[in-house]
């Protein structure tokens, strides 16, 4: 294990502490441009347990065009032992920011809260409007999130903000203009999951009040340009809040929200859940139930690959549209209908509840292999979180996730087809140019191997 001690941007430098599990290891300290992957500096270091190390560049972050990444790489296996990205915000105008977003349990909301946190950590003043696109329902659960919530309800109409960031789907950008008066520059921040945008989205973007666009991946930047977006497009990667111990988090209470499926029956037992998790490699998926997230193929290929005699289990955290009893019962029926096709299945655990960010992080802690067959992601926040905590990832080669994955992960081959079965959500997929990934079961099974449990730091799950 390698622990970050300090990281500074002016000039760029980093301090790390080597854990007890690493001793007398030859390693490469490598600084790279995180976009072009052009090396900026390298040095070979022998690493010893319980020892601190320093590395740096004699330049500030704003000397560079893109983010800069520092890596520690084992020279006997070329495994990346540690990586830290220094964010470069030189595309954002000024230091006073008005941020307009939703605030609930969605991916849009989580990424918005973390974007604000990134700005605060880098010296920006942020005022946050979080109740214009929907009701503000999420409450902070840790110190980093509480810093973000200190920014809400601070909007001042007399301030000429250096930048306004409207974080929402593009059809809401112009409407958001009525919630602020004065700004020097307006950005629209959004994401999409297929090869092209819907033609209406292109019009919404090009004809909107925003001056420039922000997206969370280079996959998105290409798809936006290929679709005909003419405004300048900036890439700003999502990130996650720190994994930290939370004294207010009850592991047992979280485990009591889970169901074990066996022989057509869903059972709640925190003790049994913990026994299964602790004694098996946990393959897991955190996704909304829809065709793009493709949970059914995750379950079916897992049951085709493994049986109850293998030391594995599958954990699925999901919901349909809302966290209601009727929709939960519908999902239970759909999964039972699918699983009744298989005999001697491995243990399968479901969670249909809304969870706080720290409760979701608990899943990443006890999980070992993040297994997703999503048909396209504009970023892939859960995949990124799994990777960042040190878990192995199995996912498709299509979309943005491959931008942050490595050779230790398994990427599934795909073919491209037009999107399907998404009309129940909206019609933004109904465009002839759009394509997303489709996976053959054989290709999935070729990548779906047994892996031992992951050894990593546990913050709340013991």
C-alpha positions, 0 to 999 in steps of 0.5 A: 500500500502507498499512502498520499501524505501531501500533494502541491501544485505550485510547484508540482510535488508529492510526498508518499509513505510506503506501507508495510506490504512493500519492501525492497521493491524497485520502482519507477516514479513517472510524471505524465501529461494525463491526456497525451500520456507524454512523459514529463519526468522519471526516476528509478527508486528503491522502495522500503517499508514505512519510508516516505518519498518525495518527487516533484517538477520545477513547474506549476500546474498552470504551466501545462495544458492538461492534467498531470498524473504522477505514478509509482510503477513496480519494475518487476511486474509494471503494475501501477502501485499508486497514481495521483492526478493533479487537476488543471483548471486553467480553462475556467475563467476567474475564481468566483463561481456560481454552480447550478445543479440538481442535488439528489441521489443521481450520478449527475448530483454526486458528480456535481457535489464532487466538482464543487469540492474540487473547486473549493480544494483549489482555491475557488469561491463557490455559490451553489444553487441546487433546487431549480431542476428538482427538489434538493433531497440529498444530505451530507454524510461526511466532512468533505460533503459538508464543505460543499453544503456550506456553499448552498443558498449563498447566491448574491444577485449583486455579484458579477461571477467570473463563471457560471457552471450549469450542470444539467442536460442541455434542454435545461441550460437556457431555463437556468439563465433566469436564476442568475443575473451577472456573469463573465462566462457561462459553461454548460456541463453534461455527459452522454453515453453513445457515439453521437448526441441526439440532433435536438441536443446539438441544437440545444447546445449550439443555440444555448446561453452557454459560452463553452461546454464541459464534459467528463471524458475525451470519449464525450469530447469526440462524440460531441464534436462528431455530432456537430457541437461547434462550441469549445469543449473542455474535459474535466474528469469526475472524481470521488470523495475520500474513503474515510472512517465514519463513526456514524455509519453502522455496517449492520444497518446497511447490511440489513438493507440487503436481500439474499436470493435463494430458491425463489425467496428473498431473505434479509439477514445481516449475519448471513450476508456478512458470512457470504461476503467475508468468505467469497470473492464478491463480484458486484455492480451498482447501476440503475435497472435499464437496457443501457446498464444491462444488468440482466446480462451481468447476472446471466453470464455470472450464473453461466460461469459460476455455480454454488460450488465456487467461492464467489457471490454476486452483489447487485445494487439497483433501482428502476426509477424511484425507490418505491415499494411497487418498483422494488417488488417489480424488480424482485419479480424480474430477477426471480424470473431470470434466475429461475432459469439456472440451477445451483446458482452462486449466492446473489445479494440485492440492494434496492434501497437508496444509500448515502455516498458513504454507504455506497463506498461500503459496497466498494470496500467489501466488493472485490471485482466490479463487473459491468456490461453497460452499453456506454458510459460518458465517464463511469463513476462506479467503475472509477470508484472501484478502480480507485479503491483498488478493485479489479474491473471487468467491463466493455471496451466501448465508452469512457471507462478505458480512459482510466483502466489499466492492463490489470483489468479485463475489457470485453470486446463489443459490436455497435448497434443502435440503442434499444429499449430505452423509451420508458425513460426518454427519447434522446436515444432515438437518433439514427446516428447513435450507436452503443455496445452489444456484448456476445456472451462468449466474449464476456465469459472469456473475460469473466475469470475467478479472482481471489479476494482483493487485499485493500484498506478497509475504512468502515467495513470490518 
